[in-house]
Amino acid sequence: NFDHQLIVETAIVQVMGDDPDRNALGNQYGVGMRYQIPISNATLIRADAMYGWLDNSNNISGARIEFRWKF
């Protein structure tokens, strides 16, 4: 029975060369996590969190909680 879900994701951006027009100022690394709990067949609660390490810029983080109702 797969009632609860835990998902972990990672991402990497690595820059090459010295192009002044690119969006990424340097290497970027990130990790994200999602946990999902069903309450009934029509409702669930989902929580997400992420953290990113950025070269040449401030690190970033975020979180959110979602209540989903299917109708």
MMTF fields as JSON, N, C-alpha, C and O atoms, coordinates in Angstrom:
{
  "mmtfVersion": "1.0.0",
  "mmtfProducer": "UNKNOWN",
  "numBonds": 283,
  "numAtoms": 284,
  "numGroups": 71,
  "numChains": 1,
  "numModels": 1,
  "chainsPerModel": [1],
  "groupsPerChain": [71],
  "chainIdList": ["A"],
  "bondAtomList": [4, 2, 8, 6, 12, 10, 16, 14, 20, 18, 24, 22, 28, 26, 32, 30, 36, 34, 40, 38, 44, 42, 48, 46, 52, 50, 56, 54, 60, 58, 64, 62, 68, 66, 72, 70, 76, 74, 80, 78, 84, 82, 88, 86, 92, 90, 96, 94, 100, 98, 104, 102, 108, 106, 112, 110, 116, 114, 120, 118, 124, 122, 128, 126, 132, 130, 136, 134, 140, 138, 144, 142, 148, 146, 152, 150, 156, 154, 160, 158, 164, 162, 168, 166, 172, 170, 176, 174, 180, 178, 184, 182, 188, 186, 192, 190, 196, 194, 200, 198, 204, 202, 208, 206, 212, 210, 216, 214, 220, 218, 224, 222, 228, 226, 232, 230, 236, 234, 240, 238, 244, 242, 248, 246, 252, 250, 256, 254, 260, 258, 264, 262, 268, 266, 272, 270, 276, 274, 280, 278],
  "bondOrderList": [1, 1, 1, 1, 1, 1, 1, 1, 1, 1, 1, 1, 1, 1, 1, 1, 1, 1, 1, 1, 1, 1, 1, 1, 1, 1, 1, 1, 1, 1, 1, 1, 1, 1, 1, 1, 1, 1, 1, 1, 1, 1, 1, 1, 1, 1, 1, 1, 1, 1, 1, 1, 1, 1, 1, 1, 1, 1, 1, 1, 1, 1, 1, 1, 1, 1, 1, 1, 1, 1],
  "groupList": [{"groupName": "ASN", "atomNameList": ["N", "CA", "C", "O"], "elementList": ["N", "C", "C", "O"], "formalChargeList": [0, 0, 0, 0], "bondAtomList": [1, 0, 2, 1, 3, 2], "bondOrderList": [1, 1, 2], "singleLetterCode": "N", "chemCompType": "L-PEPTIDE LINKING"}, {"groupName": "PHE", "atomNameList": ["N", "CA", "C", "O"], "elementList": ["N", "C", "C", "O"], "formalChargeList": [0, 0, 0, 0], "bondAtomList": [1, 0, 2, 1, 3, 2], "bondOrderList": [1, 1, 2], "singleLetterCode": "F", "chemCompType": "L-PEPTIDE LINKING"}, {"groupName": "ASP", "atomNameList": ["N", "CA", "C", "O"], "elementList": ["N", "C", "C", "O"], "formalChargeList": [0, 0, 0, 0], "bondAtomList": [1, 0, 2, 1, 3, 2], "bondOrderList": [1, 1, 2], "singleLetterCode": "D", "chemCompType": "L-PEPTIDE LINKING"}, {"groupName": "HIS", "atomNameList": ["N", "CA", "C", "O"], "elementList": ["N", "C", "C", "O"], "formalChargeList": [0, 0, 0, 0], "bondAtomList": [1, 0, 2, 1, 3, 2], "bondOrderList": [1, 1, 2], "singleLetterCode": "H", "chemCompType": "L-PEPTIDE LINKING"}, {"groupName": "GLN", "atomNameList": ["N", "CA", "C", "O"], "elementList": ["N", "C", "C", "O"], "formalChargeList": [0, 0, 0, 0], "bondAtomList": [1, 0, 2, 1, 3, 2], "bondOrderList": [1, 1, 2], "singleLetterCode": "Q", "chemCompType": "L-PEPTIDE LINKING"}, {"groupName": "LEU", "atomNameList": ["N", "CA", "C", "O"], "elementList": ["N", "C", "C", "O"], "formalChargeList": [0, 0, 0, 0], "bondAtomList": [1, 0, 2, 1, 3, 2], "bondOrderList": [1, 1, 2], "singleLetterCode": "L", "chemCompType": "L-PEPTIDE LINKING"}, {"groupName": "ILE", "atomNameList": ["N", "CA", "C", "O"], "elementList": ["N", "C", "C", "O"], "formalChargeList": [0, 0, 0, 0], "bondAtomList": [1, 0, 2, 1, 3, 2], "bondOrderList": [1, 1, 2], "singleLetterCode": "I", "chemCompType": "L-PEPTIDE LINKING"}, {"groupName": "VAL", "atomNameList": ["N", "CA", "C", "O"], "elementList": ["N", "C", "C", "O"], "formalChargeList": [0, 0, 0, 0], "bondAtomList": [1, 0, 2, 1, 3, 2], "bondOrderList": [1, 1, 2], "singleLetterCode": "V", "chemCompType": "L-PEPTIDE LINKING"}, {"groupName": "GLU", "atomNameList": ["N", "CA", "C", "O"], "elementList": ["N", "C", "C", "O"], "formalChargeList": [0, 0, 0, 0], "bondAtomList": [1, 0, 2, 1, 3, 2], "bondOrderList": [1, 1, 2], "singleLetterCode": "E", "chemCompType": "L-PEPTIDE LINKING"}, {"groupName": "THR", "atomNameList": ["N", "CA", "C", "O"], "elementList": ["N", "C", "C", "O"], "formalChargeList": [0, 0, 0, 0], "bondAtomList": [1, 0, 2, 1, 3, 2], "bondOrderList": [1, 1, 2], "singleLetterCode": "T", "chemCompType": "L-PEPTIDE LINKING"}, {"groupName": "ALA", "atomNameList": ["N", "CA", "C", "O"], "elementList": ["N", "C", "C", "O"], "formalChargeList": [0, 0, 0, 0], "bondAtomList": [1, 0, 2, 1, 3, 2], "bondOrderList": [1, 1, 2], "singleLetterCode": "A", "chemCompType": "L-PEPTIDE LINKING"}, {"groupName": "MET", "atomNameList": ["N", "CA", "C", "O"], "elementList": ["N", "C", "C", "O"], "formalChargeList": [0, 0, 0, 0], "bondAtomList": [1, 0, 2, 1, 3, 2], "bondOrderList": [1, 1, 2], "singleLetterCode": "M", "chemCompType": "L-PEPTIDE LINKING"}, {"groupName": "GLY", "atomNameList": ["N", "CA", "C", "O"], "elementList": ["N", "C", "C", "O"], "formalChargeList": [0, 0, 0, 0], "bondAtomList": [1, 0, 2, 1, 3, 2], "bondOrderList": [1, 1, 2], "singleLetterCode": "G", "chemCompType": "PEPTIDE LINKING"}, {"groupName": "PRO", "atomNameList": ["N", "CA", "C", "O"], "elementList": ["N", "C", "C", "O"], "formalChargeList": [0, 0, 0, 0], "bondAtomList": [1, 0, 2, 1, 3, 2], "bondOrderList": [1, 1, 2], "singleLetterCode": "P", "chemCompType": "L-PEPTIDE LINKING"}, {"groupName": "ARG", "atomNameList": ["N", "CA", "C", "O"], "elementList": ["N", "C", "C", "O"], "formalChargeList": [0, 0, 0, 0], "bondAtomList": [1, 0, 2, 1, 3, 2], "bondOrderList": [1, 1, 2], "singleLetterCode": "R", "chemCompType": "L-PEPTIDE LINKING"}, {"groupName": "TYR", "atomNameList": ["N", "CA", "C", "O"], "elementList": ["N", "C", "C", "O"], "formalChargeList": [0, 0, 0, 0], "bondAtomList": [1, 0, 2, 1, 3, 2], "bondOrderList": [1, 1, 2], "singleLetterCode": "Y", "chemCompType": "L-PEPTIDE LINKING"}, {"groupName": "SER", "atomNameList": ["N", "CA", "C", "O"], "elementList": ["N", "C", "C", "O"], "formalChargeList": [0, 0, 0, 0], "bondAtomList": [1, 0, 2, 1, 3, 2], "bondOrderList": [1, 1, 2], "singleLetterCode": "S", "chemCompType": "L-PEPTIDE LINKING"}, {"groupName": "TRP", "atomNameList": ["N", "CA", "C", "O"], "elementList": ["N", "C", "C", "O"], "formalChargeList": [0, 0, 0, 0], "bondAtomList": [1, 0, 2, 1, 3, 2], "bondOrderList": [1, 1, 2], "singleLetterCode": "W", "chemCompType": "L-PEPTIDE LINKING"}, {"groupName": "LYS", "atomNameList": ["N", "CA", "C", "O"], "elementList": ["N", "C", "C", "O"], "formalChargeList": [0, 0, 0, 0], "bondAtomList": [1, 0, 2, 1, 3, 2], "bondOrderList": [1, 1, 2], "singleLetterCode": "K", "chemCompType": "L-PEPTIDE LINKING"}],
  "groupTypeList": [0, 1, 2, 3, 4, 5, 6, 7, 8, 9, 10, 6, 7, 4, 7, 11, 12, 2, 2, 13, 2, 14, 0, 10, 5, 12, 0, 4, 15, 12, 7, 12, 11, 14, 15, 4, 6, 13, 6, 16, 0, 10, 9, 5, 6, 14, 10, 2, 10, 11, 15, 12, 17, 5, 2, 0, 16, 0, 0, 6, 16, 12, 10, 14, 6, 8, 1, 14, 17, 18, 1],
  "groupIdList": [1, 2, 3, 4, 5, 6, 7, 8, 9, 10, 11, 12, 13, 14, 15, 16, 17, 18, 19, 20, 21, 22, 23, 24, 25, 26, 27, 28, 29, 30, 31, 32, 33, 34, 35, 36, 37, 38, 39, 40, 41, 42, 43, 44, 45, 46, 47, 48, 49, 50, 51, 52, 53, 54, 55, 56, 57, 58, 59, 60, 61, 62, 63, 64, 65, 66, 67, 68, 69, 70, 71],
  "secStructList": [7, 7, 7, 7, 3, 3, 3, 3, 3, 3, 3, 3, 3, 7, 7, 7, 1, 7, 7, 6, 6, 7, 1, 7, 1, 1, 7, 3, 3, 3, 3, 3, 3, 3, 3, 3, 3, 3, 1, 1, 1, 1, 3, 3, 3, 3, 3, 3, 3, 3, 3, 3, 3, 3, 6, 6, 1, 7, 7, 3, 3, 3, 3, 3, 3, 3, 3, 3, 3, 7, 7],
  "xCoordList": [0.846, 0.0, 0.9, 1.692, 0.777, 1.624, 0.848, 0.519, 0.56, -0.203, 0.648, 0.221, 1.828, 2.691, 3.75, 4.187, 4.156, 5.206, 6.296, 6.006, 7.53, 8.688, 9.532, 9.979, 9.748, 10.504, 11.668, 11.477, 12.866, 14.056, 14.649, 14.841, 14.939, 15.49, 16.758, 16.908, 17.655, 18.851, 19.007, 18.504, 19.71, 19.957, 21.325, 21.781, 21.971, 23.29, 23.34, 22.918, 23.861, 24.188, 25.666, 26.082, 26.451, 27.865, 28.152, 27.87, 28.717, 28.997, 30.332, 31.232, 30.439, 31.671, 32.052, 31.202, 33.284, 33.747, 33.383, 33.039, 33.463, 33.208, 32.295, 32.732, 31.034, 30.052, 29.304, 28.585, 29.444, 28.782, 27.26, 26.581, 26.702, 25.261, 24.488, 23.259, 25.147, 24.415, 23.702, 24.108, 22.646, 21.852, 22.542, 22.428, 23.251, 23.927, 25.263, 26.112, 25.445, 26.696, 27.817, 28.993, 27.462, 28.438, 27.747, 26.581, 28.462, 27.886, 26.735, 26.749, 25.742, 24.568, 24.258, 24.326, 23.917, 23.568, 22.302, 22.146, 21.408, 20.164, 19.671, 19.994, 18.878, 18.22, 16.79, 16.554, 15.859, 14.461, 13.852, 14.305, 12.808, 12.152, 10.649, 10.209, 9.872, 8.411, 7.911, 8.365, 6.964, 6.316, 4.821, 4.294, 4.134, 2.712, 1.956, 2.362, 0.847, 0.029, -1.419, -1.986, -2.031, -3.453, -4.312, -4.037, -5.343, -6.291, -7.507, -8.036, -7.936, -9.034, -8.803, -7.753, -9.768, -9.636, -9.67, -9.205, -10.213, -10.37, -9.445, -9.345, -8.776, -7.943, -6.559, -6.384, -5.579, -4.225, -3.504, -3.909, -2.438, -1.551, -0.174, 0.333, 0.416, 1.729, 2.629, 2.213, 3.86, 4.833, 6.093, 6.598, 6.6, 7.799, 8.825, 8.474, 10.097, 11.19, 12.349, 12.548, 13.104, 14.255, 15.35, 15.098, 16.594, 17.74, 18.682, 18.923, 19.215, 20.135, 21.406, 21.365, 22.537, 23.853, 24.289, 24.393, 24.546, 24.873, 26.252, 26.535, 27.107, 28.389, 28.132, 27.277, 28.855, 28.777, 27.404, 27.05, 26.625, 25.318, 24.906, 25.552, 23.835, 23.337, 22.67, 22.016, 22.826, 22.105, 20.614, 20.218, 19.789, 18.34, 17.709, 18.273, 16.529, 15.779, 14.299, 13.925, 13.47, 12.034, 11.281, 11.812, 10.026, 9.162, 7.714, 7.377, 6.875, 5.445, 4.658, 5.171, 3.415, 2.482, 1.219, 0.733, 0.696, -0.475, -1.541, -1.239, -2.771, -3.929, -4.665, -5.111, -4.804, -5.423, -6.747, -6.827, -7.769, -9.099, -9.559, -9.722, -9.766, -10.212, -11.723, -12.331, -12.325, -13.793, -14.207, -15.4],
  "yCoordList": [-1.169, 0.0, 1.244, 1.439, 2.069, 3.254, 4.513, 5.336, 4.659, 5.825, 7.09, 8.147, 6.993, 8.163, 8.173, 7.122, 9.386, 9.515, 10.455, 11.504, 10.064, 10.915, 10.945, 9.905, 12.139, 12.309, 13.253, 14.325, 12.856, 13.696, 13.903, 12.939, 15.154, 15.486, 16.318, 17.052, 16.196, 17.036, 17.628, 17.084, 18.749, 19.399, 20.071, 20.539, 20.107, 20.727, 21.528, 21.046, 22.756, 23.555, 23.908, 24.494, 23.555, 23.92, 24.737, 24.309, 25.916, 26.816, 26.454, 25.934, 26.74, 26.48, 27.756, 28.375, 28.148, 29.346, 30.612, 30.569, 31.742, 33.04, 33.85, 34.836, 33.448, 34.126, 35.161, 34.775, 36.451, 37.473, 37.505, 38.128, 36.861, 36.897, 35.754, 35.741, 34.811, 33.67, 34.079, 35.03, 33.355, 33.641, 33.175, 33.843, 32.056, 31.529, 32.239, 32.212, 32.875, 33.584, 32.635, 32.988, 31.439, 30.435, 29.096, 28.94, 28.135, 26.811, 26.898, 27.721, 26.03, 26.003, 24.557, 23.665, 24.334, 23.001, 23.13, 24.097, 22.176, 22.255, 20.895, 19.874, 20.903, 19.691, 20.075, 21.135, 19.201, 19.43, 18.174, 17.06, 18.37, 17.233, 17.488, 18.61, 16.442, 16.521, 15.35, 14.217, 15.642, 14.602, 14.77, 15.873, 13.681, 13.738, 12.717, 11.558, 13.154, 12.293, 12.365, 13.456, 11.237, 11.266, 11.279, 10.557, 12.099, 12.133, 11.271, 10.565, 11.339, 10.516, 10.323, 10.7, 9.743, 9.577, 10.916, 11.009, 11.951, 13.241, 14.335, 15.399, 14.11, 15.165, 14.637, 13.458, 15.538, 15.196, 16.454, 17.572, 16.254, 17.336, 17.057, 15.937, 18.093, 17.979, 19.079, 20.234, 18.732, 19.711, 19.616, 18.521, 20.761, 20.837, 21.744, 22.735, 21.386, 22.232, 22.129, 21.09, 23.212, 23.2, 24.092, 25.012, 23.804, 24.634, 24.63, 23.585, 25.8, 25.913, 26.639, 27.676, 26.091, 26.699, 27.341, 26.655, 28.634, 29.367, 29.999, 30.672, 29.788, 30.498, 31.919, 32.133, 32.876, 34.283, 34.906, 35.891, 34.345, 34.885, 34.323, 33.414, 34.862, 34.362, 32.999, 32.758, 32.113, 30.84, 31.106, 32.145, 30.159, 30.332, 29.151, 28.057, 29.379, 28.302, 28.649, 29.804, 27.634, 27.865, 26.648, 25.537, 26.874, 25.793, 26.172, 27.351, 25.169, 25.417, 24.22, 23.102, 24.459, 23.396, 23.579, 24.696, 22.478, 22.514, 21.569, 20.446, 22.028, 21.183, 21.001, 21.986, 19.782, 19.514, 18.782, 17.793, 19.289, 18.679, 18.42, 19.355, 17.163, 16.784, 16.703, 16.074, 17.341, 17.292, 17.179, 17.125],
  "zCoordList": [0.0, 0.0, 0.0, 0.922, -1.019, -1.181, -0.786, -1.64, 0.505, 0.956, 1.025, 0.562, 1.589, 1.763, 0.661, 0.194, 0.251, -0.76, -0.236, 0.338, -0.442, -0.161, -1.426, -1.909, -1.958, -3.194, -2.912, -2.339, -3.312, -3.174, -4.566, -5.307, -4.924, -6.237, -6.07, -5.093, -7.02, -7.053, -8.451, -9.434, -8.516, -9.805, -9.773, -8.73, -10.94, -11.064, -12.361, -13.412, -12.28, -13.458, -13.329, -12.33, -14.331, -14.327, -15.579, -16.698, -15.369, -16.486, -17.118, -16.459, -18.402, -19.141, -19.878, -20.518, -19.801, -20.5, -19.746, -18.565, -20.44, -19.841, -20.746, -21.341, -20.86, -21.705, -20.861, -19.939, -21.138, -20.313, -20.481, -19.665, -21.503, -21.765, -21.115, -21.192, -20.488, -19.912, -18.619, -17.95, -18.279, -17.081, -15.807, -14.779, -15.839, -14.648, -14.468, -15.358, -13.309, -13.027, -12.635, -12.725, -12.204, -11.782, -11.604, -11.966, -11.049, -10.827, -9.821, -8.906, -10.015, -9.145, -8.78, -9.625, -7.508, -7.018, -6.185, -5.439, -6.305, -5.556, -5.13, -5.736, -4.07, -3.59, -3.194, -2.615, -3.516, -3.181, -2.586, -2.853, -1.768, -1.138, -1.082, -0.83, -1.319, -1.229, -0.395, -0.557, 0.505, 1.3, 1.129, 1.271, 0.825, 0.513, 1.349, 1.443, 1.959, 2.809, 2.331, 2.279, 1.981, 1.633, 2.896, 3.855, 2.883, 3.991, 3.655, 4.513, 2.408, 1.898, 0.405, -0.115, -0.281, -1.733, -2.465, -3.601, -1.829, -2.496, -1.948, -2.559, -0.831, -0.249, 0.105, 0.413, 0.055, 0.473, 0.928, 0.609, 1.674, 2.1, 1.508, 1.574, 0.932, 0.299, 0.845, 0.93, 1.216, 1.713, 0.86, 0.612, 0.411, -0.413, 0.259, 0.899, 0.103, 0.578, -0.413, -1.042, -0.545, -1.45, -0.911, -0.132, -1.342, -1.011, -2.204, -2.809, -2.541, -3.666, -3.284, -2.622, -3.701, -3.493, -4.799, -5.816, -4.792, -6.008, -5.877, -4.886, -6.866, -6.927, -7.42, -8.28, -6.888, -7.295, -7.041, -7.688, -6.107, -5.765, -4.411, -3.89, -3.842, -2.562, -2.734, -3.749, -1.765, -1.768, -1.595, -1.066, -2.046, -1.971, -1.253, -1.224, -0.672, -0.028, -0.093, -0.291, 0.074, 0.062, 0.552, 0.581, 0.94, 1.401, 1.13, 1.021, 1.024, 0.849, 1.342, 1.39, 1.705, 2.1, 1.276, 1.103, 0.772, -0.097, 0.45, 0.852, 0.46, 0.737, -0.573, -1.163, -1.045, -2.339, -2.138, -1.409, -2.796, -2.738, -4.17, -4.953, -4.503, -5.841, -5.856, -4.99, -6.841, -6.964, -8.405, -8.702]
}
